Amino acid sequence: MDTVNEDYWYNQWHLDFELHLRLGVKDVKSIKKDEKVSIYADTDSLFVSFEPAINNCEWKDIVIKRIDDISEDFMFLEHRQDTKINNTNCIGYFKNVDDLKDSLNIKKPKILIIDGFYCKNRAFNSEDFQKIIEGIEIRWNWDNELDFIQGIDKFRFGGYFKDRLDAYANSYGIENKEDFELERISESILNISKKKYIQNIVYEDGILYDRMTYIFPKGVELIRSSTPLFAREKIIDIVKYLFSHPDDFNIKELLKLVKKLRLEFELVDIDDISMQSSCSNYSIKVLNDKERLEFVSGAHFGVKSAAYYNYLLNKNRELQSKYEFIKSGKIKYYYCKNNKINDIFAFIRGSYPMEFGPEVDYDEQFSKAILSPINSIIKPLGMPEINKRLRVVMDIFG
């Protein structure tokens, strides 16, 4: 599918006059091979870039720009905009399919101008409505990239991929059982590494989303169950900054945001900045949590940090009626400023023991909870790493 996709855009797109006519696009240019059309391919999916097609033809509001020149009766079905029409040949302006349908049952125009929003609309594409508009010239108007992409898929891509899959299967003498459909449209994607990316989704499975309201991370640190609540929200804010400044993001502005987060970090409840893990096989892994801390070799950090909590609770008998000992289950943990006994301290979620909890190493905790996932996102973008001192680490050889 990667090969098929590139073949269409580089070799067929500018010669696909049938599609140009159906879409109503003008001045279509060939796409150069240094313009990426396949962004990322995996086992069963392909990320296609429609940006080269958008940039290599005239497509936006072509019909509206020339609407005053239409010399025959026409009707206009529009969704997002409210176009002012001075042409007296316009015999109907509608904002939904049902009202247009009622009018068409009374009188049919020569031309029907349709907002690209409706290209995959169920009511518009119903068999009943298609019979009503049979014989009427359809002119599509595209006022945004999302609708234009949907139009390309409807009038070419959906069938194109199916044809190519059928031909591929037929070359081996077998029936094609695969399908390749437009699943979602992202305004932009942050590709971190293989199987790790973040999408700013504006369309998925027939549902439209406003910009920046659906940030979907795949295999990226910010969605791990261990990530603190505060960190999740703030990392998403950083991601939104990058998505909002695709052409002018810079390390100076990013550092300002990170430094502001660092100030907030120490003011937040410890429960909200602590990471999450689990503790299991405590009785097997912990040899002593009373006089001193002793573990079997290879004990998990979650067990060690829980043992540190139990050790300190054993030292504070008067608090044993207030706090429970940890034996197993989910825990919260953070890095300690004084790590002579243990470098990580755990506690039961929602029950932080302020009486004996060790001092938090906010620098290390911020580094693990916030900086690490941020650096994993910005480094693939060519930005320098941010260290614990909130300075950038420049590669002198880069």
C-alpha positions in Angstrom: 0.0 0.0 0.0 3.0 2.3 0.6 4.2 1.6 -2.9 0.7 2.0 -4.4 0.2 5.3 -2.6 3.5 6.8 -3.8 2.8 5.6 -7.4 -0.6 7.4 -7.4 0.7 10.8 -6.1 3.9 10.9 -8.1 2.8 9.3 -11.3 -1.0 9.6 -11.6 -2.3 12.5 -9.6 -1.6 15.3 -12.1 -3.0 13.2 -15.0 -6.2 12.1 -13.2 -8.4 14.4 -15.2 -11.6 12.5 -14.2 -10.9 13.2 -10.5 -10.0 16.9 -11.2 -13.3 17.3 -13.0 -15.3 15.7 -10.2 -13.6 17.7 -7.5 -13.7 20.9 -9.5 -10.0 21.6 -9.0 -7.9 23.8 -11.2 -4.2 24.3 -12.0 -3.1 20.8 -10.9 0.6 20.3 -10.8 2.7 17.2 -10.5 4.0 16.3 -7.0 7.8 16.2 -6.7 9.4 13.1 -5.1 11.0 15.2 -2.4 7.5 15.9 -1.1 6.5 13.0 1.2 3.2 11.4 0.6 3.7 8.3 2.7 4.6 9.3 6.3 4.7 6.0 8.1 3.6 2.4 7.3 3.0 -0.4 9.8 1.6 -3.9 9.7 -2.0 -2.9 8.8 -1.9 0.9 8.3 -0.5 3.7 6.3 -0.2 7.3 7.2 -0.8 9.3 4.0 0.1 13.0 3.7 -2.4 14.9 1.6 -0.4 18.1 2.0 1.4 17.8 -1.3 -2.0 17.5 -3.1 -3.4 20.4 -1.2 -0.4 22.5 -2.1 -0.3 21.5 -5.8 -3.7 22.6 -7.1 -6.2 25.3 -6.8 -9.1 23.9 -4.7 -10.4 26.2 -2.0 -13.7 28.0 -2.6 -13.4 27.8 -6.4 -17.2 27.6 -6.9 -17.9 30.4 -4.4 -15.3 32.7 -6.0 -17.1 32.3 -9.4 -20.7 32.0 -8.1 -21.8 35.4 -9.6 -20.8 34.1 -13.1 -23.3 31.2 -13.1 -25.8 31.9 -15.8 -28.3 29.0 -15.1 -30.6 28.2 -12.3 -28.8 26.7 -9.3 -29.4 25.8 -5.7 -26.7 25.8 -2.9 -26.4 23.4 0.0 -23.9 24.8 2.5 -22.8 23.8 6.0 -20.1 25.9 7.8 -20.1 29.2 5.9 -22.9 31.7 5.2 -22.1 32.8 1.7 -23.9 36.0 0.5 -25.3 35.3 -3.0 -26.1 38.2 -5.3 -26.7 36.1 -8.4 -30.4 36.1 -9.2 -30.1 32.7 -10.8 -29.9 31.2 -7.3 -33.3 29.7 -6.7 -32.6 28.2 -3.3 -30.1 28.3 -0.4 -30.1 25.5 2.2 -28.3 24.5 5.3 -29.5 20.9 5.6 -30.4 18.0 3.2 -34.0 17.6 4.3 -34.9 21.2 3.3 -33.1 20.9 0.0 -34.9 17.6 -0.6 -38.4 19.2 -0.1 -37.5 22.0 -2.5 -36.2 19.6 -5.2 -39.4 17.7 -5.1 -41.1 21.0 -6.2 -38.5 22.3 -8.7 -35.2 21.1 -9.9 -32.3 23.5 -10.9 -29.8 22.9 -13.7 -26.9 23.1 -11.2 -26.6 22.0 -7.6 -23.7 23.4 -5.6 -22.7 21.2 -2.6 -20.5 22.1 0.3 -17.7 19.5 0.6 -19.0 18.8 4.2 -21.8 16.7 2.6 -19.6 14.4 0.4 -19.9 11.6 2.9 -23.2 12.6 4.6 -25.5 9.7 4.9 -28.7 11.6 4.1 -27.1 13.1 1.0 -25.7 9.8 -0.2 -28.9 7.8 0.5 -30.3 6.0 -2.5 -33.5 7.9 -2.2 -31.8 11.3 -2.4 -29.5 10.3 -5.2 -32.5 9.4 -7.3 -33.9 12.9 -6.7 -30.7 14.7 -7.9 -30.2 12.4 -10.9 -29.6 14.5 -14.0 -28.6 17.6 -12.1 -25.0 18.9 -12.5 -23.2 18.7 -9.2 -20.5 21.2 -8.4 -18.6 20.6 -5.2 -17.1 23.5 -3.2 -14.3 22.8 -0.7 -13.8 25.4 2.0 -11.4 23.5 4.2 -8.7 20.8 4.0 -10.7 18.2 6.0 -13.6 18.1 3.5 -11.2 18.2 0.5 -9.4 15.1 1.8 -12.8 13.4 2.3 -13.6 14.3 -1.3 -10.4 12.8 -2.6 -11.1 9.6 -0.7 -14.7 9.4 -1.8 -14.1 10.0 -5.5 -10.7 8.2 -5.9 -8.8 6.8 -3.0 -11.3 4.4 -1.5 -11.8 2.6 -4.8 -8.2 3.0 -5.9 -6.8 1.0 -3.0 -9.4 -1.7 -3.3 -8.6 -2.1 -7.0 -4.9 -2.4 -6.3 -5.5 -5.0 -3.6 -7.7 -7.0 -5.9 -5.1 -6.8 -8.6 -2.4 -7.9 -6.2 -4.4 -10.9 -4.9 -5.4 -11.8 -8.5 -1.7 -12.0 -9.5 -1.4 -14.9 -7.1 -4.6 -16.5 -8.2 -6.5 -15.8 -5.0 -9.4 -13.7 -3.8 -8.7 -10.5 -2.0 -10.1 -10.4 1.5 -8.4 -7.2 2.6 -9.9 -3.7 2.8 -8.2 -0.4 3.1 -10.3 2.5 4.5 -9.8 6.0 5.6 -10.0 5.5 9.4 -8.9 8.9 10.7 -7.6 12.3 9.6 -5.0 14.1 11.7 -4.1 17.7 11.3 -0.6 16.7 12.3 1.4 13.9 13.9 4.5 13.8 16.1 6.4 10.7 15.0 8.7 9.7 17.9 9.9 6.3 16.7 8.5 3.0 15.3 5.0 2.4 16.8 5.4 5.6 18.9 3.5 8.7 17.7 1.1 11.4 18.8 -1.8 12.4 16.6 -3.9 15.6 16.6 -7.0 14.0 15.3 -9.8 16.0 13.6 -11.8 13.1 12.2 -12.3 9.4 13.2 -14.8 6.8 12.0 -17.4 9.4 10.9 -17.0 11.8 13.8 -15.5 15.3 13.5 -13.4 16.8 16.3 -12.4 20.4 17.0 -8.7 21.2 16.8 -6.7 20.2 19.9 -9.6 18.4 21.5 -8.5 14.8 20.5 -4.8 14.2 21.2 -4.1 10.5 20.7 -0.8 9.1 21.8 0.3 5.6 20.7 3.1 3.9 22.6 4.3 7.2 24.1 5.2 7.8 27.7 2.5 10.3 28.5 -0.2 7.6 28.5 1.6 5.1 30.7 -0.3 4.1 33.8 2.7 5.1 35.9 2.7 8.7 34.8 1.4 11.1 37.5 -1.9 13.0 36.9 -0.2 16.4 37.0 2.5 15.3 34.5 -0.1 13.9 32.1 -2.0 17.1 31.8 1.2 19.3 31.5 2.9 17.0 28.9 -0.3 17.2 26.8 0.0 21.0 27.1 3.5 20.8 25.7 2.3 18.6 22.9 -0.5 21.1 22.1 2.2 23.9 22.0 4.1 21.9 19.4 0.9 21.2 17.4 0.0 24.9 17.5 3.4 26.0 16.3 4.3 23.5 13.6 6.5 26.0 11.7 7.9 28.2 14.4 8.3 26.1 17.6 11.6 26.8 19.3 13.6 25.7 22.4 13.5 29.1 24.0 9.7 29.2 24.1 9.6 25.6 25.2 12.0 26.3 28.1 9.8 29.1 29.3 6.8 26.6 29.5 8.9 24.0 31.2 10.3 26.4 33.8 6.8 27.5 34.6 5.8 23.9 35.1 8.8 23.4 37.5 7.5 26.2 39.7 4.0 24.7 39.8 5.4 21.2 40.4 6.5 21.9 44.1 3.1 23.5 44.9 1.1 20.5 43.8 -0.1 17.8 46.2 2.5 15.0 46.5 -0.1 12.4 45.5 -0.5 14.2 42.1 3.2 14.3 41.3 4.0 10.8 42.5 4.3 8.0 39.9 2.3 4.7 40.1 3.5 1.1 40.3 2.6 -2.1 41.9 4.0 -4.2 44.8 3.8 -8.0 44.7 5.5 -11.0 46.4 6.4 -8.7 49.3 6.9 -11.5 51.9 9.2 -13.4 49.5 11.3 -10.4 48.3 11.7 -8.5 51.7 13.9 -10.2 54.3 13.8 -7.4 56.9 11.8 -4.1 57.2 12.1 -3.6 60.9 15.6 -3.2 62.2 17.0 -2.4 58.7 16.1 -2.9 55.1 17.1 -6.2 53.5 15.9 -7.7 50.2 16.5 -10.8 48.0 18.7 -10.1 45.0 16.8 -8.6 42.1 13.8 -7.3 44.1 11.6 -4.9 42.2 11.9 -1.2 43.0 8.2 -1.1 43.9 8.9 -3.7 46.6 11.9 -1.9 47.9 10.1 1.5 48.0 7.1 -0.2 49.8 9.6 -1.7 52.3 11.1 1.7 53.0 7.5 2.9 53.9 7.0 -0.1 56.2 10.4 0.4 57.7 9.6 4.0 58.7 6.1 3.1 59.9 7.7 0.4 62.1 9.8 3.2 63.6 6.6 5.3 64.3 4.4 2.9 66.3 2.1 5.7 67.4 1.0 6.1 63.7 0.3 2.5 63.0 -3.4 3.0 63.8 -3.5 5.8 61.3 -1.6 4.2 58.4 -1.7 0.7 57.0 1.3 -1.4 56.2 1.9 -2.1 52.5 2.0 -5.8 51.5 0.7 -5.8 47.9 -1.3 -3.8 45.4 -1.0 -0.4 43.7 1.4 2.1 45.2 2.5 5.7 44.6 6.2 6.5 44.8 8.7 9.4 44.5 12.4 9.9 44.6 13.9 11.0 48.0 16.4 13.8 48.6 18.2 11.7 51.2 18.8 8.3 49.6 21.0 6.8 52.3 18.4 4.2 53.3 16.6 4.0 49.9 16.3 6.3 46.9 12.6 5.7 46.4 9.7 6.0 48.9 6.3 4.5 48.3 2.9 5.0 50.0 -0.7 3.9 49.6 -2.7 6.0 47.1 -4.5 8.9 48.7 -2.8 8.3 52.1 0.5 10.1 52.1 2.2 9.9 55.6 3.3 13.5 56.0 4.6 12.7 59.5 7.4 10.5 58.3 7.5 10.7 54.5 11.1 11.5 53.4 11.7 14.8 51.7 11.0 14.7 48.0 13.8 15.2 45.5 11.8 17.5 43.3 14.6 17.9 40.7 14.8 14.1 40.2 11.0 13.6 40.4 10.4 16.4 37.8 13.1 14.9 35.6 11.5 11.5 35.6 7.9 12.6 35.5 8.0 15.6 33.1 11.4 16.0 31.4 12.0 12.4 30.3 8.7 12.2 28.3 9.2 15.8 27.0 12.7 15.0 25.8 11.5 11.8 24.1 9.1 14.0 22.1 11.3 16.9 21.2 14.6 15.1 20.4 13.1 13.5 17.2 12.1 17.0 16.2 15.8 18.1 16.2 15.5 20.1 19.4 18.2 19.8 22.2 17.6 17.8 25.3 16.5 19.7 28.5 18.5 18.6 31.6 17.5 18.7 35.3 18.8 22.2 35.7 16.4 23.3 33.0 19.1 24.1 30.5 19.5 22.7 27.1 22.1 20.1 26.3 23.6 21.0 22.9 25.4 18.5 20.7 28.7 20.2 19.8 29.2 17.6 17.0 25.7 17.9 15.6 
